[in-house]
Amino acid sequence: MDHGDLFATDRIFNSKPALVNWAKETTIKVNTYLIVTRYLKSRTSDRRSYVTLSCERGGVNKPKKKPVIDDEEEEVQVKRRGPYGTKKFGCPFKLKGKQMAMCENWQLFVHDGRHNHAIGVYSHGHAQVAKLTEEQLIQIEQFRKSHVPSHNILRFFREQNMGCAVSAQKIYTVVAKIKKNRINREDSNMLSDIVVAHPTSIEMLRTRPYVQHATVGSGRDDPDW
């Protein structure tokens, strides 16, 4: 499938981030995704800076090799771990952004507009479209302080934005990170809780050290044991 026509534009961008963001937003509309594979910033006036954007399914996966030592043969054998899934499919799609001469503006050029893989139908849960904003992260932390379940947090985001592509797994991951940070703070020497007690209550606790629970009745002067 050829998407080169989508990027054949004479548009001038005032910065590299503007060019990259426009290219990524354009590919998201057709359910494809770009990543920056190379960026060269020129330090001399005779060369121009450029950035290369490729399909996330470009390139070839290189499985990691784990060396295994065999004591009997005293030889080092290489064992491949896996198999594991990979996004890389050798997709040739590539764009190139170049800085214009004698100015800070950028232009976009199509190096290869072909995709050699099937185009996705749904973008739900993808990292580029399902990324949580800073405001959403703050809202999740506030919800967790009120003990709101994770599935209700996800429902809230989807009600606020019908096109929200955030997955439930993303919410669970953020909630787990919040819990872990809270536990780490509790393990440190940082002051997290303050208990205020009346001096009389402290004296009563000293005289009766085995009392584990006591409540004060409403409108009564004597404690209700």
N, CA, C and O of each residue as an XYZ file, in Angstrom:
900
protein
N       0.846     -1.188      0.000
C       0.000      0.000      0.000
C       0.886      1.244      0.000
O       1.843      1.328      0.770
N       0.569      2.201     -0.857
C       1.388      3.401     -1.015
C       0.668      4.598     -0.384
O      -0.438      4.956     -0.787
N       1.319      5.211      0.616
C       0.790      6.406      1.283
C       1.626      7.636      0.976
O       1.543      8.645      1.677
N       2.434      7.549     -0.076
C       3.320      8.667     -0.387
C       2.581      9.947     -0.741
O       3.087     11.039     -0.482
N       1.379      9.835     -1.336
C       0.623     11.026     -1.728
C       0.194     11.850     -0.517
O       0.004     13.061     -0.629
N       0.040     11.209      0.632
C      -0.377     11.950      1.823
C       0.678     12.931      2.292
O       0.363     13.901      2.981
N       1.939     12.688      1.924
C       3.041     13.506      2.422
C       3.704     14.323      1.325
O       4.704     14.998      1.572
N       3.157     14.268      0.118
C       3.684     15.082     -0.978
C       3.131     16.498     -0.820
O       2.093     16.831     -1.390
N       3.816     17.312     -0.057
C       3.333     18.639      0.278
C       4.443     19.662      0.109
O       5.625     19.345      0.238
N       4.045     20.893     -0.182
C       4.983     22.013     -0.278
C       4.971     22.842      1.000
O       5.491     23.957      1.037
N       4.388     22.299      2.016
C       4.264     23.029      3.284
C       5.630     23.276      3.907
O       6.510     22.416      3.863
N       5.799     24.462      4.487
C       7.030     24.842      5.169
C       6.767     24.818      6.678
O       5.809     25.420      7.163
N       7.620     24.123      7.395
C       7.478     24.005      8.851
C       8.514     24.892      9.525
O       9.658     24.984      9.082
N       8.094     25.537     10.597
C       8.992     26.489     11.254
C       9.985     25.833     12.213
O      10.871     26.507     12.738
N       9.847     24.513     12.448
C      10.779     23.815     13.337
C      10.709     22.321     13.074
O       9.783     21.833     12.426
N      11.695     21.605     13.582
C      11.701     20.150     13.434
C      10.545     19.496     14.184
O       9.886     18.627     13.612
N      10.257     19.876     15.464
C       9.109     19.254     16.148
C       7.799     19.455     15.409
O       6.950     18.563     15.415
N       7.612     20.615     14.766
C       6.374     20.853     14.018
C       6.275     19.881     12.848
O       5.195     19.363     12.561
N       7.389     19.632     12.174
C       7.391     18.686     11.053
C       7.102     17.262     11.529
O       6.297     16.552     10.927
N       7.758     16.853     12.603
C       7.585     15.497     13.109
C       6.155     15.285     13.595
O       5.552     14.250     13.310
N       5.610     16.251     14.322
C       4.244     16.116     14.845
C       3.228     16.052     13.713
O       2.278     15.272     13.783
N       3.413     16.861     12.668
C       2.477     16.826     11.540
C       2.528     15.475     10.839
O       1.488     14.925     10.476
N       3.724     14.939     10.648
C       3.860     13.645      9.971
C       3.221     12.534     10.796
O       2.541     11.668     10.246
N       3.435     12.551     12.116
C       2.858     11.512     12.968
C       1.332     11.606     13.007
O       0.645     10.586     12.959
N       0.802     12.826     13.093
C      -0.652     12.995     13.109
C      -1.272     12.548     11.790
O      -2.382     12.016     11.775
N      -0.571     12.758     10.697
C      -1.090     12.335      9.399
C      -1.129     10.819      9.281
O      -2.090     10.264      8.748
N      -0.096     10.146      9.771
C      -0.077      8.688      9.688
C      -1.096      8.045     10.623
O      -1.643      6.987     10.312
N      -1.351      8.675     11.758
C      -2.334      8.120     12.692
C      -3.725      8.064     12.051
O      -4.512      7.166     12.354
N      -4.028      9.019     11.170
C      -5.338      9.030     10.508
C      -5.553      7.798      9.641
O      -6.695      7.403      9.406
N      -4.480      7.187      9.162
C      -4.603      5.983      8.322
C      -4.103      4.752      9.079
O      -3.770      3.734      8.473
N      -4.055      4.856     10.415
C      -3.698      3.722     11.288
C      -2.295      3.167     11.022
O      -2.066      1.960     11.098
N      -1.383      4.051     10.715
C       0.031      3.692     10.669
C       0.781      4.642     11.587
O       0.273      5.707     11.938
N       1.999      4.254     11.977
C       2.702      5.019     13.006
C       4.170      5.167     12.635
O       4.801      4.239     12.128
N       4.697      6.359     12.902
C       6.070      6.688     12.573
C       6.931      6.783     13.822
O       6.444      7.083     14.912
N       8.213      6.522     13.642
C       9.202      6.725     14.686
C      10.401      7.428     14.068
O      10.691      7.256     12.884
N      11.093      8.217     14.872
C      12.296      8.909     14.409
C      13.453      7.920     14.499
O      13.814      7.478     15.590
N      14.025      7.580     13.365
C      15.117      6.597     13.328
C      16.487      7.259     13.261
O      17.495      6.634     13.588
N      16.530      8.519     12.840
C      17.819      9.195     12.783
C      17.617     10.700     12.784
O      16.688     11.223     12.170
N      18.503     11.376     13.481
C      18.477     12.846     13.505
C      19.911     13.348     13.533
O      20.697     12.967     14.400
N      20.242     14.203     12.579
C      21.580     14.768     12.488
C      21.468     16.284     12.544
O      20.851     16.908     11.681
N      22.068     16.858     13.562
C      22.071     18.310     13.722
C      23.391     18.853     13.204
O      24.463     18.501     13.695
N      23.292     19.707     12.215
C      24.485     20.249     11.587
C      25.138     21.288     12.495
O      24.460     22.109     13.113
N      26.447     21.236     12.562
C      27.209     22.201     13.355
C      27.993     23.176     12.476
O      28.691     24.059     12.972
N      27.862     22.998     11.182
C      28.535     23.892     10.240
C      27.514     24.481      9.288
O      26.426     23.932      9.118
N      27.862     25.593      8.670
C      26.935     26.284      7.781
C      26.826     25.616      6.415
O      25.849     25.837      5.698
N      27.825     24.793      6.041
C      27.793     24.166      4.729
C      26.967     22.881      4.698
O      26.750     22.320      3.624
N      26.505     22.409      5.846
C      25.661     21.220      5.908
C      24.334     21.566      6.577
O      24.255     22.457      7.423
N      23.303     20.841      6.174
C      21.972     21.094      6.726
C      21.539     19.947      7.630
O      21.865     18.784      7.389
N      20.805     20.296      8.663
C      20.281     19.273      9.581
C      19.164     18.510      8.883
O      18.480     19.043      8.009
N      18.990     17.263      9.280
C      17.908     16.460      8.719
C      17.446     15.436      9.737
O      18.170     15.098     10.674
N      16.232     14.947      9.541
C      15.639     13.933     10.398
C      14.970     12.883      9.521
O      14.341     13.205      8.513
N      15.115     11.636      9.917
C      14.536     10.520      9.158
C      13.430      9.885      9.978
O      13.631      9.547     11.144
N      12.254      9.721      9.369
C      11.119      9.080     10.011
C      10.767      7.812      9.235
O      10.620      7.838      8.013
N      10.636      6.724      9.950
C      10.322      5.442      9.323
C       9.091      4.836      9.977
O       8.693      5.223     11.076
N       8.503      3.888      9.285
C       7.378      3.146      9.849
C       7.870      2.337     11.052
O       8.992      1.830     11.049
N       7.026      2.221     12.072
C       7.422      1.475     13.267
C       7.655     -0.011     12.969
O       8.261     -0.716     13.776
N       7.185     -0.480     11.830
C       7.373     -1.873     11.448
C       8.528     -2.045     10.473
O       8.673     -3.096      9.848
N       9.343     -1.013     10.346
C      10.521     -1.103      9.508
C      11.666     -1.779     10.233
O      11.634     -1.948     11.452
N      12.679     -2.164      9.470
C      13.831     -2.831     10.059
C      13.609     -4.318     10.240
O      12.533     -4.841      9.950
N      14.630     -4.987     10.720
C      14.603     -6.434     10.933
C      14.944     -6.714     12.382
O      15.876     -6.131     12.936
N      14.189     -7.605     12.989
C      14.429     -7.942     14.387
C      15.710     -8.763     14.536
O      15.954     -9.701     13.776
N      16.513     -8.397     15.520
C      17.741     -9.130     15.819
C      17.591     -9.785     17.190
O      17.712     -9.112     18.213
N      17.329    -11.093     17.220
C      17.134    -11.759     18.516
C      18.405    -11.726     19.356
O      19.518    -11.817     18.838
N      18.208    -11.595     20.662
C      19.343    -11.578     21.569
C      19.943    -12.974     21.689
O      19.244    -13.985     21.627
N      21.218    -12.993     21.856
C      21.936    -14.255     21.994
C      22.434    -14.401     23.426
O      23.022    -13.479     23.990
N      22.195    -15.549     23.991
C      22.624    -15.823     25.347
C      23.708    -16.896     25.320
O      23.433    -18.037     24.948
N      24.940    -16.547     25.709
C      26.007    -17.558     25.696
C      25.798    -18.613     26.765
O      25.490    -18.295     27.914
N      25.969    -19.875     26.380
C      25.826    -21.007     27.294
C      27.150    -21.762     27.328
O      27.669    -22.154     26.283
N      27.694    -21.965     28.516
C      28.981    -22.632     28.670
C      28.746    -24.102     28.989
O      28.082    -24.436     29.970
N      29.282    -24.955     28.172
C      29.196    -26.389     28.376
C      30.488    -26.857     29.050
O      31.560    -26.812     28.446
N      30.380    -27.310     30.313
C      31.566    -27.700     31.070
C      32.222    -28.956     30.507
O      33.441    -29.103     30.584
N      31.432    -29.855     29.947
C      32.004    -31.110     29.467
C      32.854    -30.896     28.211
O      33.967    -31.414     28.115
N      32.332    -30.142     27.262
C      33.065    -29.931     26.019
C      33.991    -28.732     26.100
O      34.841    -28.533     25.233
N      33.817    -27.915     27.171
C      34.638    -26.726     27.368
C      34.564    -25.812     26.144
O      35.560    -25.221     25.727
N      33.394    -25.714     25.598
C      33.170    -24.835     24.465
C      31.993    -23.934     24.777
O      31.079    -24.303     25.515
N      32.035    -22.760     24.205
C      30.966    -21.787     24.395
C      29.987    -21.919     23.245
O      30.342    -21.684     22.091
N      28.764    -22.291     23.554
C      27.721    -22.418     22.548
C      26.783    -21.227     22.665
O      26.559    -20.703     23.756
N      26.244    -20.812     21.544
C      25.324    -19.688     21.494
C      23.921    -20.218     21.318
O      23.628    -20.931     20.358
N      23.058    -19.867     22.247
C      21.681    -20.342     22.220
C      20.750    -19.153     22.042
O      20.846    -18.163     22.767
N      19.864    -19.256     21.088
C      18.903    -18.188     20.831
C      17.685    -18.357     21.729
O      17.107    -19.438     21.848
N      17.322    -17.243     22.356
C      16.148    -17.264     23.218
C      14.917    -16.862     22.422
O      15.003    -16.038     21.512
N      13.804    -17.426     22.755
C      12.585    -17.063     22.058
C      11.745    -18.302     21.789
O      11.949    -19.315     22.457
N      10.812    -18.273     20.844
C      10.557    -17.131     19.974
C       9.693    -16.052     20.631
O       8.874    -16.354     21.499
N       9.873    -14.806     20.220
C       9.093    -13.700     20.722
C       8.514    -12.930     19.545
O       9.061    -12.955     18.442
N       7.407    -12.249     19.790
C       6.805    -11.438     18.749
C       7.577    -10.149     18.552
O       8.293     -9.707     19.451
N       7.438     -9.546     17.389
C       8.106     -8.288     17.087
C       7.251     -7.488     16.126
O       6.499     -8.048     15.329
N       7.372     -6.170     16.209
C       6.667     -5.292     15.284
C       7.389     -5.178     13.948
O       6.771     -4.886     12.924
N       8.678     -5.405     13.960
C       9.481     -5.162     12.771
C       9.133     -6.157     11.664
O       9.064     -7.369     11.872
N       8.917     -5.580     10.467
C       8.504     -6.397      9.336
C       9.255     -5.998      8.062
O       8.876     -6.398      6.961
N      10.309     -5.217      8.218
C      11.062     -4.769      7.050
C      10.317     -3.780      6.188
O      10.518     -3.744      4.974
N       9.450     -2.968      6.796
C       8.664     -2.005      6.014
C       9.587     -0.929      5.437
O      10.388     -0.356      6.175
N       9.492     -0.643      4.129
C      10.401      0.334      3.507
C       9.957      1.786      3.644
O      10.675      2.682      3.199
N       8.798      2.048      4.244
C       8.273      3.418      4.306
C       9.269      4.324      5.025
O       9.741      4.006      6.116
N       9.580      5.459      4.396
C      10.562      6.373      4.982
C      10.313      7.798      4.501
O      10.087      8.039      3.316
N      10.358      8.736      5.446
C      10.264     10.165      5.151
C      11.538     10.845      5.617
O      12.237     10.356      6.503
N      11.821     11.973      5.006
C      13.018     12.710      5.374
C      12.691     14.191      5.469
O      12.152     14.780      4.531
N      13.015     14.781      6.591
C      12.832     16.208      6.785
C      14.179     16.900      6.769
O      15.112     16.478      7.451
N      14.276     17.968      5.985
C      15.532     18.702      5.864
C      15.335     20.164      6.217
O      14.312     20.774      5.906
N      16.344     20.701      6.872
C      16.320     22.117      7.193
C      16.697     22.924      5.957
O      17.635     22.580      5.238
N      15.960     23.993      5.722
C      16.214     24.819      4.551
C      17.484     25.634      4.751
O      17.871     25.941      5.878
N      18.120     25.975      3.647
C      19.374     26.724      3.711
C      19.133     28.143      4.196
O      18.170     28.799      3.799
N      20.023     28.602      5.058
C      20.055     29.986      5.542
C      18.832     30.386      6.353
O      18.545     31.575      6.492
N      18.105     29.406      6.893
C      16.959     29.736      7.749
C      16.671     28.557      8.662
O      17.324     27.517      8.574
N      15.681     28.725      9.544
C      15.326     27.696     10.517
C      14.140     26.851     10.074
O      13.698     25.982     10.825
N      13.619     27.078      8.883
C      12.452     26.339      8.411
C      12.849     24.957      7.900
O      14.006     24.696      7.572
N      11.826     24.066      7.844
C      12.058     22.679      7.435
C      11.092     22.296      6.324
O       9.990     22.835      6.224
N      11.533     21.341      5.481
C      10.707     20.773      4.429
C      10.688     19.256      4.566
O      11.636     18.651      5.067
N       9.581     18.648      4.108
C       9.400     17.206      4.201
C       9.447     16.588      2.810
O       8.836     17.095      1.869
N      10.190     15.474      2.693
C      10.328     14.778      1.423
C       9.993     13.297      1.631
O      10.275     12.725      2.683
N       9.390     12.695      0.614
C       9.030     11.287      0.657
C      10.160     10.474      0.050
O      10.449     10.596     -1.141
N      10.791      9.657      0.854
C      11.850      8.781      0.358
C      11.257      7.491     -0.211
O      11.671      7.028     -1.275
N      10.293      6.916      0.497
C       9.583      5.722      0.022
C       8.231      5.696      0.730
O       8.172      5.662      1.959
N       7.154      5.710     -0.037
C       5.820      5.775      0.549
C       5.100      4.448      0.639
O       3.898      4.423      0.903
N       5.798      3.339      0.428
C       5.158      2.026      0.404
C       5.204      1.351      1.767
O       6.181      1.470      2.506
N       4.115      0.634      2.087
C       4.047     -0.255      3.250
C       3.913     -1.685      2.740
O       3.116     -1.946      1.838
N       4.675     -2.603      3.298
C       4.624     -3.997      2.862
C       3.885     -4.894      3.847
O       4.093     -6.107      3.863
N       3.028     -4.301      4.662
C       2.295     -5.067      5.664
C       0.850     -4.595      5.694
O       0.513     -3.543      5.152
N       0.016     -5.378      6.327
C      -1.400     -5.017      6.438
C      -1.557     -3.818      7.370
O      -0.859     -3.708      8.378
N      -2.473     -2.931      7.027
C      -2.742     -1.744      7.835
C      -3.766     -2.089      8.901
O      -4.784     -2.719      8.616
N      -3.493     -1.679     10.117
C      -4.405     -1.970     11.214
C      -5.748     -1.279     11.055
O      -5.853     -0.219     10.438
N      -6.761     -1.894     11.617
C      -8.115     -1.331     11.542
C      -8.407     -0.473     12.759
O      -9.034      0.580     12.644
N      -7.952     -0.921     13.937
C      -8.209     -0.207     15.180
C      -6.894      0.270     15.781
O      -5.872     -0.410     15.696
N      -6.938      1.440     16.383
C      -5.753      2.003     17.037
C      -5.851      1.938     18.548
O      -5.022      2.525     19.243
N      -6.846      1.236     19.075
C      -7.073      1.178     20.510
C      -5.873      0.556     21.218
O      -5.427     -0.535     20.863
N      -5.360      1.259     22.217
C      -4.275      0.743     23.033
C      -2.887      0.986     22.488
O      -1.908      0.642     23.151
N      -2.759      1.571     21.294
C      -1.433      1.815     20.752
C      -0.723      2.908     21.559
O      -1.352      3.846     22.049
N       0.588      2.765     21.682
C       1.351      3.660     22.561
C       1.262      5.120     22.123
O       1.227      6.009     22.974
N       1.225      5.389     20.810
C       1.235      6.768     20.338
C      -0.106      7.463     20.508
O      -0.145      8.678     20.705
N      -1.201      6.724     20.438
C      -2.523      7.348     20.563
C      -3.128      7.142     21.950
O      -4.060      7.851     22.330
N      -2.606      6.182     22.702
C      -3.161      5.887     24.021
C      -2.301      6.458     25.147
O      -2.457      6.072     26.305
N      -1.408      7.363     24.815
C      -0.543      7.953     25.828
C      -1.347      8.894     26.719
O      -2.117      9.724     26.235
N      -1.158      8.751     28.014
C      -1.873      9.584     28.975
C      -1.208     10.949     29.081
O       0.018     11.061     29.089
N      -2.036     11.984     29.163
C      -1.527     13.335     29.326
C      -1.181     13.597     30.788
O      -1.522     12.812     31.673
N      -0.500     14.709     31.021
C      -0.145     15.075     32.396
C      -1.405     15.315     33.228
O      -1.458     14.955     34.404
N      -2.418     15.924     32.608
C      -3.671     16.176     33.325
C      -4.353     14.863     33.709
O      -4.891     14.748     34.811
N      -4.336     13.880     32.818
C      -4.951     12.589     33.124
C      -4.197     11.852     34.222
O      -4.813     11.184     35.054
N      -2.879     11.963     34.235
C      -2.096     11.324     35.293
C      -2.419     11.923     36.658
O      -2.498     11.207     37.656
N      -2.604     13.235     36.694
C      -2.976     13.898     37.954
C      -4.374     13.452     38.389
O      -4.620     13.234     39.575
N      -5.289     13.319     37.420
C      -6.642     12.875     37.744
C      -6.634     11.450     38.286
O      -7.370     11.148     39.226
N      -5.821     10.575     37.715
C      -5.742      9.191     38.205
C      -5.249      9.164     39.646
O      -5.774      8.416     40.471
N      -4.249      9.974     39.948
C      -3.731     10.014     41.322
C      -4.779     10.520     42.297
O      -4.881     10.014     43.414
N      -5.555     11.507     41.888
C      -6.631     12.017     42.744
C      -7.733     10.980     42.931
O      -8.275     10.837     44.026
N      -8.062     10.260     41.867
C      -9.069      9.203     41.974
C      -8.620      8.102     42.927
O      -9.420      7.586     43.707
N      -7.339      7.742     42.864
C      -6.843      6.674     43.732
C      -6.857      7.100     45.200
O      -7.032      6.260     46.083
N      -6.677      8.385     45.467
C      -6.766      8.867     46.851
C      -8.184      8.686     47.391
O      -8.385      8.519     48.594
N      -9.160      8.723     46.487
C     -10.556      8.498     46.874
C     -10.969      7.041     46.700
O     -12.149      6.715     46.829
N      -9.999      6.150     46.406
C     -10.234      4.701     46.268
C     -11.211      4.375     45.135
O     -12.028      3.462     45.255
N     -11.120      5.129     44.037
C     -11.949      4.841     42.867
C     -11.328      3.665     42.107
O     -10.131      3.696     41.824
N     -12.100      2.638     41.771
C     -11.544      1.483     41.039
C     -11.007      1.885     39.662
O     -11.424      2.885     39.078
N     -10.080      1.083     39.170
C      -9.433      1.395     37.890
C     -10.417      1.383     36.729
O     -10.314      2.213     35.825
N     -11.378      0.446     36.741
C     -12.319      0.377     35.621
C     -13.246      1.589     35.593
O     -13.715      1.985     34.526
N     -13.514      2.180     36.761
C     -14.324      3.394     36.788
C     -13.532      4.600     36.284
O     -14.100      5.515     35.688
N     -12.222      4.599     36.524
C     -11.372      5.669     35.997
C     -11.370      5.622     34.473
O     -11.482      6.655     33.813
N     -11.243      4.414     33.918
C     -11.265      4.264     32.468
C     -12.608      4.682     31.901
O     -12.658      5.311     30.844
N     -13.689      4.349     32.573
C     -15.019      4.753     32.117
C     -15.161      6.270     32.121
O     -15.793      6.841     31.232
N     -14.576      6.919     33.115
C     -14.639      8.386     33.195
C     -13.935      9.018     31.997
O     -14.463      9.948     31.387
N     -12.737      8.515     31.654
C     -12.005      9.069     30.522
C     -12.768      8.860     29.212
O     -12.769      9.743     28.355
N     -13.405      7.726     29.051
C     -14.141      7.456     27.815
C     -15.414      8.276     27.724
O     -15.855      8.622     26.628
N     -16.006      8.587     28.864
C     -17.184      9.453     28.845
C     -16.806     10.895     28.522
O     -17.571     11.615     27.879
N     -15.625     11.313     28.971
C     -15.165     12.656     28.669
C     -14.754     12.794     27.205
O     -14.932     13.856     26.608
N     -14.205     11.727     26.625
C     -13.754     11.741     25.239
C     -14.119     10.417     24.594
O     -13.544      9.381     24.930
N     -15.072     10.443     23.670
C     -15.542      9.215     23.044
C     -14.452      8.574     22.185
O     -14.488      7.367     21.944
N     -13.487      9.365     21.723
C     -12.411      8.824     20.913
C     -11.195      8.411     21.718
O     -10.123      8.192     21.153
N     -11.346      8.302     23.023
C     -10.222      7.938     23.889
C      -9.767      6.514     23.580
O     -10.570      5.581     23.596
N      -8.462      6.350     23.297
C      -7.919      5.040     22.942
C      -7.109      4.433     24.075
O      -6.389      3.460     23.854
N      -7.205      4.977     25.276
C      -6.459      4.447     26.423
C      -7.004      3.065     26.785
O      -8.217      2.874     26.869
N      -6.120      2.123     26.993
C      -6.516      0.757     27.323
C      -6.592      0.577     28.835
O      -6.034      1.362     29.602
N      -7.295     -0.473     29.243
C      -7.402     -0.777     30.671
C      -6.041     -1.140     31.252
O      -5.746     -0.802     32.399
N      -5.213     -1.823     30.471
C      -3.887     -2.210     30.955
C      -3.052     -0.982     31.291
O      -2.279     -1.006     32.249
N      -3.197      0.092     30.515
C      -2.457      1.324     30.787
C      -2.871      1.914     32.125
O      -2.023      2.374     32.889
N      -4.167      1.906     32.417
C      -4.652      2.427     33.690
C      -4.128      1.584     34.845
O      -3.688      2.122     35.861
N      -4.174      0.257     34.690
C      -3.692     -0.634     35.743
C      -2.199     -0.426     36.006
O      -1.756     -0.482     37.153
N      -1.434     -0.189     34.955
C       0.004      0.031     35.116
C       0.283      1.306     35.892
O       1.150      1.325     36.766
N      -0.444      2.372     35.581
C      -0.253      3.643     36.274
C      -0.672      3.521     37.739
O       0.006      4.042     38.624
N      -1.782      2.836     37.995
C      -2.249      2.648     39.376
C      -1.241      1.833     40.183
O      -0.978      2.140     41.346
N      -0.678      0.796     39.566
C       0.329     -0.008     40.255
C       1.573      0.816     40.578
O       2.186      0.634     41.629
N       1.940      1.715     39.679
C       3.099      2.577     39.922
C       2.827      3.545     41.071
O       3.713      3.822     41.879
N       1.602      4.055     41.140
C       1.234      4.957     42.240
C       1.300      4.226     43.576
O       1.796      4.771     44.562
N       0.802      2.992     43.609
C       0.859      2.205     44.844
C       2.304      1.931     45.261
O       2.638      2.005     46.443
N       3.148      1.618     44.295
C       4.547      1.328     44.600
C       5.251      2.560     45.152
O       6.025      2.459     46.104
N       4.987      3.722     44.562
C       5.597      4.961     45.061
C       5.123      5.287     46.474
O       5.891      5.790     47.294
N       3.857      4.998     46.751
C       3.331      5.258     48.095
C       3.988      4.349     49.121
O       4.304      4.783     50.229
N       4.194      3.083     48.753
C       4.864      2.146     49.670
C       6.305      2.563     49.915
O       6.799      2.460     51.038
N       6.982      3.032     48.873
C       8.366      3.482     49.040
C       8.455      4.688     49.955
O       9.404      4.814     50.728
N       7.469      5.578     49.874
C       7.466      6.736     50.774
C       7.223      6.314     52.213
O       7.788      6.887     53.144
N       6.369      5.297     52.388
C       6.097      4.828     53.739
C       7.315      4.134     54.350
O       7.517      4.192     55.563
N       8.120      3.482     53.522
C       9.317      2.813     54.028
C      10.430      3.793     54.361
O      11.339      3.448     55.116
N      10.386      4.986     53.829
C      11.435      5.964     54.090
C      11.170      6.676     55.409
O      10.196      6.385     56.103
N      12.041      7.601     55.741
C      11.907      8.372     56.981
C      11.049      9.612     56.809
O      10.996     10.462     57.698
N      10.384      9.719     55.680
C       9.546     10.884     55.430
C       8.275     10.825     56.272
O       7.651      9.769     56.383
N       7.889     11.961     56.868
C       6.667     12.046     57.665
C       5.457     11.968     56.751
O       5.288     12.807     55.866
N       4.608     10.957     56.963
C       3.441     10.764     56.101
C       2.126     10.917     56.848
O       1.138     11.335     56.244
N       2.070     10.594     58.150
C       0.825     10.670     58.920
C       1.094     11.331     60.270
O       2.173     11.186     60.844
N       0.108     12.049     60.759
C       0.180     12.704     62.067
C      -1.037     12.277     62.880
O      -2.169     12.378     62.406
N      -0.809     11.805     64.091
C      -1.885     11.389     64.984
C      -1.931     12.365     66.158
O      -0.934     12.567     66.850
N      -3.086     12.956     66.368
C      -3.279     13.913     67.460
C      -4.074     13.224     68.567
O      -5.168     12.717     68.319
N      -3.539     13.201     69.770
C      -4.199     12.535     70.903
C      -4.239     13.478     72.096
O      -3.315     14.261     72.316
N      -5.321     13.393     72.862
C      -5.462     14.202     74.070
C      -4.544     13.632     75.154
O      -4.392     12.414     75.244
N      -3.925     14.493     75.985
C      -3.053     13.984     77.064
C      -3.729     12.969     77.978
O      -3.087     12.026     78.439
N      -5.039     13.157     78.247
C      -5.757     12.204     79.102
C      -5.785     10.813     78.453
O      -5.647      9.801     79.140
N      -5.960     10.773     77.151
C      -5.982      9.490     76.443
C      -4.630      8.789     76.545
O      -4.566      7.566     76.668
N      -3.556      9.566     76.493
C      -2.224      8.977     76.606
C      -2.009      8.387     77.993
O      -1.438      7.305     78.128
N      -2.471      9.105     79.040
C      -2.338      8.582     80.399
C      -3.165      7.321     80.581
O      -2.723      6.385     81.247
N      -4.361      7.282     79.999
C      -5.200      6.090     80.094
C      -4.544      4.906     79.388
O      -4.653      3.768     79.846
N      -3.860      5.175     78.270
C      -3.184      4.100     77.562
C      -2.018      3.548     78.377
O      -1.725      2.354     78.318
N      -1.354      4.419     79.137
C      -0.239      3.968     79.967
C      -0.719      3.106     81.129
O      -0.053      2.144     81.514
N      -1.862      3.449     81.679
C      -2.371      2.681     82.817
C      -3.010      1.372     82.368
O      -3.049      0.403     83.125
N      -3.503      1.346     81.154
C      -4.126      0.127     80.620
C      -3.445     -0.223     79.298
O      -4.024      0.004     78.236
N      -2.246     -0.762     79.340
C      -1.498     -1.009     78.100
C      -2.087     -2.103     77.230
O      -1.715     -2.215     76.061
N      -3.014     -2.931     77.773
C      -3.540     -4.047     76.993
C      -4.821     -3.686     76.247
O      -5.360     -4.510     75.508
N      -5.309     -2.469     76.433
C      -6.497     -2.025     75.719
C      -6.089     -1.686     74.281
O      -5.204     -0.861     74.056
N      -6.733     -2.321     73.333
C      -6.371     -2.120     71.928
C      -7.347     -1.234     71.180
O      -7.006     -0.718     70.115
N      -8.557     -1.040     71.705
C      -9.530     -0.253     70.966
C     -10.417      0.479     71.956
O     -10.893     -0.098     72.933
N     -10.628      1.750     71.688
C     -11.510      2.551     72.529
C     -12.158      3.617     71.676
O     -11.502      4.205     70.815
N     -13.425      3.875     71.897
C     -14.151      4.904     71.167
C     -14.814      5.839     72.167
O     -15.135      5.439     73.286
N     -15.010      7.055     71.766
C     -15.660      8.055     72.609
C     -17.073      8.241     72.106
O     -17.280      8.571     70.938
N     -18.057      8.031     72.985
C     -19.448      8.179     72.593
C     -19.817      9.617     72.338
O     -19.249     10.530     72.938
N     -20.759      9.820     71.457
C     -21.182     11.160     71.103
C     -21.972     11.780     72.254
O     -22.951     11.207     72.734
N     -21.528     12.964     72.688
C     -22.244     13.678     73.748
C     -22.007     13.110     75.129
O     -22.752     13.439     76.052
N     -21.016     12.282     75.306
C     -20.717     11.685     76.626
C     -19.332     12.088     77.058
O     -18.432     12.275     76.240
N     -19.178     12.216     78.358
C     -17.872     12.591     78.890
C     -16.994     11.402     79.153
O     -15.770     11.512     79.084
N     -17.601     10.235     79.460
C     -16.808      9.052     79.773
C     -16.598      8.235     78.504
O     -17.488      8.163     77.656
N     -15.448      7.634     78.372
C     -15.202      6.807     77.189
C     -16.054      5.551     77.208
O     -16.360      4.999     78.265
N     -16.430      5.112     76.017
C     -17.242      3.919     75.857
C     -16.318      2.756     75.502
O     -15.841      2.665     74.371
N     -16.063      1.857     76.475
C     -15.128      0.746     76.268
C     -15.834     -0.413     75.581
O     -15.215     -1.444     75.319
